Amino acid sequence: MPRVAVEDNNRMSLRIPADEKAMLLRAAALKHRDLSEFVREHSVDAAKAIIREEEHISLSHRDSLRVLDLLENPPKPNAKLVSAAKALPKRK
């Protein structure tokens, strides 16, 4: 049976195997945290790391120099770019 959407979005349910829960409880106890606090803290840290990793762009030295060169010496706009610019709404 589907669950009804809850307006209060401050809670989250999680189903995990008993052995994994026991491991989480042990780790939380070793860090002197309750289970919810431990899971929230570490899952938020993991989420931040994943977002940072996925949103970070790494360029080789050669590619970095190419980007800088294009910024300093942009190519002439082609017909499609000129047409797209003319199609933009006029600024007030």
N, C-alpha and C positions, 0 to 999 in steps of 0.2 A: 504494500500500500504506500503510495507516495506521501511524503511529508508536506505539511503546509509550510509555506514560506514564513519565516519569523522576521518581524520587523526589527527586533532587538538583535543586532548582529554581533553581540559581545561574547557569545558562546560558540563553541565548536565541539562536536562529538567526534570521537575517533575510535575505531575498532582495530585492535591490535592483538596478536597472539599473546597468550599468558606469559610465555618466556620472555618476550620482548618487553612487556609491561614490567615484569620483575626486574629486568636489567635496567630499565629507565628508573624505577623506584630506587634501586640500589645506587645508581649514579646520582640521583637527586639527593639521596640521604648523605652520600659522601661530600656533596657540595653544600649541605645544610640548606636545601631548598625543598619546597613541597613539589609534588609531581607537576602540577599545572604551571608553576613558575619556571621549573626547569625546562619543560618541553617548550613553553612559549619563548623563553630566552634563547634557547639553542636553535629553535626553528626559525625565529626572526633573524638571528645571526646568519644562518645558512641561506635564508632567502635573500638577505642583503648581499652576500658574497656571490650568489648565482646571478642576481640582477647586475651587480658591478661587472662581473666577468662577461656576461652576455652583451652589455651595452658598451663595453670598452673596445675601442678599435686600435689595433696595433699595426703600425706601418714599418716596413723595412726602412733602412737609412735612405736607400734609393727612392722609395716611394714618398718619403717625407720631403726629400729635396724636390721631387716632381710637383707635389702639392704646393710647396712654397713658391716654386717657379711659376705655376699657373696662377697663384694669387697675385704675384708681382707683375706678371705678363699675361693677362687673360687673352684668350683667342678672340678674334672678331666674332660678333654674334652672327649665326647663320640665319637663313630666311625663316625657318620654323620658330626660332627664338624671337625674332623681330615680330613675327605675326602673333605669337602668343602674348608678347608684351603689349602690342596694340589692342589686343582683345580684352585686356584687364580693365575693370571699371575705373573710371577717372576718380582720382583722390580729390577730396574737398578741402 
